[in-house]
Amino acid sequence: MKLKLFLFVFISYSFSITAAQIDTLIIKSKSMKKEVPNLIITPKTYTTQSEAFPVLYLLHGATDSFTGWLTKVPNIQKLADAYNVIIICPDGGYTSWYFDSPIDPKMQYETYIAKELVKKIDKKYNTISNKKGRAITGLSMGGHGAFYLAFKHQDIWGAAGSMSGGVDIRPFPNNWDISKRIGTYAENKQKWEDNSVINMVYLLNGKDLKIIFECGVDDFFYDANKRLHEKLIERNIPHDYAERPGKHNWNYWSNAIKYQMLYFDTFFSTKK
């Protein structure tokens, strides 16, 4: 009841400050057997009768929630209007890392987002219901999640981004509940290897997925992102990569999302 009241107040406030419309879609996940809230931002031009809209899935970081992006970077509403894109902010389970956890049946977020959520969004909203009209990005844990999901499901997303992403989880065996999702590193080394984005580059052929990512040079994930960039160059995988002064904080991400939205707009606008 408290959640529903919060959502009502939150949505009512959001309506008053922008032309973009805010909705909260609560989905009963079959894979996790629980309800999952998702924030939906539709641009002011959105109607069910107009041409179908592209969709950006925007993932939050560890210890945050589906409201994180909108509360900390309310400007994303204006970006939705400027680029005529629907933005979906799913709840990522606090510290799910967007895995299908072999340990916790309530943490099956790969299946939830890639299978259940995308299907529901395309059914309920006027979307371009193929990979040419879908992109996914996120910050920190969400940056890892966006690449993890897009690398594994290139039939669903045509473009993917990451901002300060935890693209190599192996250096952090005791952080952010990762061990609660896939087991301890000492006892489950192969799971950590298999679920680190930097080790999933073999899934890419350089043609089926457009890639953009970046990280601040003072970020604790900087080294991992730089190594991913070098690995993609080595494998001859086209991508856009940037590093700028910045730390692991909202000042950096509120700026980074503007670059990524422009990149995704170009992707959506490109004739296929």
C-alpha positions as CSV (number, residue, x, y, z in Angstrom):
1,M,0.0,0.0,0.0
2,K,2.9,2.4,0.9
3,L,4.5,1.6,-2.5
4,K,1.3,2.4,-4.4
5,L,0.8,5.7,-2.5
6,F,4.4,6.7,-3.2
7,L,4.0,5.9,-6.9
8,F,0.9,7.9,-7.0
9,V,2.5,11.0,-5.4
10,F,5.7,10.5,-7.5
11,I,3.8,10.2,-10.8
12,S,1.5,13.2,-10.0
13,Y,4.6,15.4,-9.2
14,S,6.3,14.3,-12.4
15,F,3.3,15.2,-14.6
16,S,3.5,18.7,-13.4
17,I,7.1,19.5,-14.3
18,T,7.3,18.2,-17.9
19,A,5.4,17.5,-21.0
20,A,6.7,13.9,-21.1
21,Q,4.3,11.5,-19.4
22,I,5.3,9.2,-16.5
23,D,3.7,5.9,-15.8
24,T,4.5,3.0,-13.5
25,L,3.9,-0.4,-14.9
26,I,3.9,-3.2,-12.3
27,I,4.5,-6.6,-13.8
28,K,4.0,-10.0,-12.1
29,S,7.1,-11.9,-13.1
30,K,6.5,-15.5,-13.8
31,S,10.2,-16.4,-13.5
32,M,10.7,-14.7,-10.1
33,K,7.1,-15.1,-8.8
34,K,7.0,-11.5,-7.6
35,E,5.8,-8.1,-8.7
36,V,8.3,-5.8,-10.4
37,P,7.7,-2.0,-10.8
38,N,8.9,-0.3,-14.0
39,L,9.0,3.4,-14.7
40,I,7.8,4.4,-18.2
41,I,8.5,7.8,-19.8
42,T,6.6,8.5,-23.0
43,P,7.4,11.7,-25.0
44,K,4.8,14.4,-25.4
45,T,4.2,13.3,-29.0
46,Y,3.3,9.8,-28.0
47,T,-0.1,8.5,-29.0
48,T,-1.4,5.0,-29.7
49,Q,-2.4,6.1,-33.2
50,S,0.9,7.7,-34.3
51,E,3.9,5.9,-35.8
52,A,5.6,3.4,-33.6
53,F,8.2,4.8,-31.2
54,P,11.7,3.5,-30.5
55,V,12.4,2.3,-26.9
56,L,15.4,2.8,-24.7
57,Y,15.8,0.5,-21.7
58,L,17.7,2.5,-19.0
59,L,19.1,0.5,-16.1
60,H,20.0,1.7,-12.6
61,G,23.0,1.0,-10.5
62,A,23.5,-1.1,-7.4
63,T,21.5,-0.2,-4.2
64,D,19.2,2.0,-6.3
65,S,15.8,1.4,-7.8
66,F,13.6,2.0,-10.8
67,T,13.0,5.6,-9.8
68,G,16.7,6.4,-9.5
69,W,17.3,7.9,-12.9
70,L,14.2,10.1,-12.9
71,T,14.8,11.4,-9.4
72,K,18.5,12.2,-9.8
73,V,18.4,13.2,-13.5
74,P,14.9,14.6,-14.1
75,N,16.3,16.0,-17.4
76,I,15.7,12.5,-19.0
77,Q,12.1,13.6,-19.4
78,K,13.2,16.4,-21.7
79,L,15.5,13.9,-23.5
80,A,12.5,11.6,-24.1
81,D,10.7,14.6,-25.7
82,A,13.7,15.8,-27.7
83,Y,14.4,12.4,-29.3
84,N,10.8,11.1,-29.4
85,V,11.8,7.9,-27.6
86,I,10.1,5.8,-24.9
87,I,12.3,5.3,-21.9
88,I,11.9,2.2,-19.7
89,C,13.5,2.1,-16.2
90,P,13.0,-1.4,-14.8
91,D,13.6,-2.2,-11.2
92,G,16.8,-4.2,-11.0
93,G,16.4,-5.8,-7.6
94,Y,18.8,-3.5,-5.6
95,T,21.9,-5.7,-6.3
96,S,20.7,-8.2,-8.9
97,W,23.5,-7.4,-11.4
98,Y,20.9,-8.4,-14.0
99,F,21.9,-12.1,-13.8
100,D,19.8,-15.1,-13.7
101,S,21.1,-16.2,-10.3
102,P,21.7,-19.9,-9.8
103,I,21.4,-19.3,-6.1
104,D,18.3,-17.0,-5.6
105,P,15.1,-17.8,-7.5
106,K,13.9,-14.3,-6.8
107,M,16.8,-12.9,-8.7
108,Q,16.2,-13.9,-12.4
109,Y,16.6,-10.5,-13.9
110,E,18.0,-11.6,-17.3
111,T,14.9,-13.6,-18.0
112,Y,12.6,-11.0,-16.6
113,I,14.0,-8.1,-18.7
114,A,14.9,-9.9,-21.9
115,K,11.8,-12.1,-22.1
116,E,9.0,-10.8,-19.8
117,L,9.4,-7.1,-19.8
118,V,10.2,-6.5,-23.4
119,K,7.1,-8.6,-24.4
120,K,4.9,-6.6,-22.0
121,I,6.1,-3.2,-23.2
122,D,5.6,-4.1,-26.9
123,K,2.1,-5.3,-26.1
124,K,1.0,-2.3,-24.0
125,Y,2.8,0.6,-25.8
126,N,3.1,1.7,-29.4
127,T,6.6,0.6,-30.0
128,I,8.9,-0.5,-32.8
129,S,8.8,-4.1,-31.8
130,N,12.1,-5.3,-33.2
131,K,15.8,-4.7,-32.5
132,K,16.0,-1.8,-34.9
133,G,13.8,0.1,-32.5
134,R,15.4,-1.0,-29.2
135,A,18.5,0.1,-27.3
136,I,19.7,-0.6,-23.7
137,T,22.1,1.3,-21.5
138,G,22.7,1.9,-17.8
139,L,25.2,3.1,-15.2
140,S,27.5,1.1,-12.9
141,M,25.8,-2.2,-12.2
142,G,23.3,-1.2,-14.9
143,G,26.1,-0.6,-17.4
144,H,27.3,-4.2,-16.8
145,G,23.6,-5.3,-17.1
146,A,23.0,-3.5,-20.4
147,F,26.0,-5.1,-22.0
148,Y,25.4,-8.4,-20.4
149,L,21.8,-8.5,-21.7
150,A,22.6,-7.1,-25.1
151,F,25.6,-9.3,-25.8
152,K,23.5,-12.4,-24.9
153,H,20.4,-11.2,-26.7
154,Q,21.4,-9.5,-29.9
155,D,18.1,-10.6,-31.4
156,I,16.3,-8.2,-29.0
157,W,18.5,-5.1,-28.8
158,G,20.2,-3.5,-31.8
159,A,22.3,-1.0,-29.7
160,A,23.8,-1.0,-26.2
161,G,25.6,1.4,-24.0
162,S,27.3,1.5,-20.6
163,M,28.2,4.4,-18.3
164,S,30.9,3.6,-15.7
165,G,29.9,0.0,-16.1
166,G,31.2,-2.8,-13.9
167,V,32.3,-4.7,-17.0
168,D,34.7,-6.9,-15.1
169,I,33.3,-8.2,-11.8
170,R,36.3,-10.4,-11.0
171,P,38.4,-7.7,-9.2
172,F,35.5,-7.1,-6.7
173,P,34.8,-10.5,-5.0
174,N,33.5,-8.9,-1.8
175,N,31.5,-6.0,-3.2
176,W,27.8,-5.2,-4.0
177,D,26.4,-8.7,-3.2
178,I,27.8,-10.3,-6.3
179,S,28.7,-13.4,-4.3
180,K,25.1,-13.6,-3.2
181,R,24.0,-13.9,-6.9
182,I,26.6,-16.4,-8.3
183,G,28.4,-17.7,-5.3
184,T,31.8,-16.8,-3.8
185,Y,34.7,-16.3,-6.2
186,A,36.8,-18.8,-4.3
187,E,34.3,-21.6,-4.8
188,N,32.7,-20.5,-8.1
189,K,35.5,-19.0,-10.2
190,Q,34.1,-20.2,-13.5
191,K,30.8,-18.4,-12.8
192,W,32.6,-15.2,-12.2
193,E,34.6,-15.7,-15.4
194,D,31.5,-16.5,-17.5
195,N,29.4,-13.6,-16.1
196,S,32.0,-10.9,-16.6
197,V,31.1,-8.8,-19.6
198,I,34.8,-8.4,-20.6
199,N,34.8,-12.2,-21.2
200,M,31.7,-12.1,-23.4
201,V,33.3,-10.3,-26.3
202,Y,33.4,-13.6,-28.2
203,L,29.6,-13.3,-28.6
204,L,30.1,-10.2,-30.9
205,N,30.6,-10.3,-34.6
206,G,31.0,-6.5,-35.1
207,K,27.8,-6.2,-37.2
208,D,24.7,-7.1,-35.1
209,L,25.1,-4.7,-32.2
210,K,26.0,-1.0,-32.0
211,I,28.1,-0.3,-29.0
212,I,28.9,2.9,-27.0
213,F,30.5,3.1,-23.5
214,E,32.5,5.4,-21.4
215,C,34.0,5.9,-17.9
216,G,35.5,8.7,-15.9
217,V,39.3,8.4,-15.4
218,D,38.9,8.7,-11.6
219,D,36.4,5.9,-11.5
220,F,37.2,2.6,-9.8
221,F,35.8,0.9,-12.9
222,Y,38.0,2.9,-15.2
223,D,40.7,0.2,-15.6
224,A,38.1,-2.5,-16.6
225,N,36.5,-0.2,-19.1
226,K,39.8,0.7,-20.7
227,R,40.7,-3.0,-20.9
228,L,37.3,-3.7,-22.6
229,H,38.0,-1.0,-25.1
230,E,41.4,-2.5,-25.9
231,K,39.9,-5.9,-26.2
232,L,37.3,-4.7,-28.7
233,I,40.0,-3.0,-30.8
234,E,42.0,-6.2,-30.7
235,R,39.0,-8.2,-31.9
236,N,38.2,-5.5,-34.5
237,I,34.7,-4.8,-33.0
238,P,33.5,-1.3,-34.0
239,H,32.4,0.8,-31.0
240,D,32.4,4.3,-29.6
241,Y,34.4,4.7,-26.4
242,A,35.1,7.8,-24.3
243,E,37.0,8.6,-21.2
244,R,36.8,12.0,-19.5
245,P,37.6,13.5,-16.1
246,G,35.0,12.3,-13.7
247,K,34.2,10.0,-10.8
248,H,31.6,7.4,-10.0
249,N,28.8,9.8,-9.4
250,W,25.6,11.5,-10.7
251,N,27.5,14.5,-12.0
252,Y,29.2,12.2,-14.5
253,W,26.2,10.2,-15.4
254,S,23.9,13.2,-15.9
255,N,26.3,14.4,-18.5
256,A,27.0,11.0,-20.0
257,I,23.4,10.2,-20.8
258,K,23.2,13.2,-23.1
259,Y,25.9,11.7,-25.3
260,Q,24.4,8.3,-25.3
261,M,20.9,9.6,-26.2
262,L,22.4,11.3,-29.2
263,Y,24.1,8.1,-30.2
264,F,20.9,6.0,-29.9
265,D,18.9,8.7,-31.8
266,T,21.4,8.3,-34.7
267,F,21.0,4.5,-34.5
268,F,17.2,4.7,-34.5
269,S,17.2,7.2,-37.4
270,T,19.6,5.2,-39.6
271,K,17.9,3.5,-42.6
272,K,18.4,-0.2,-42.4
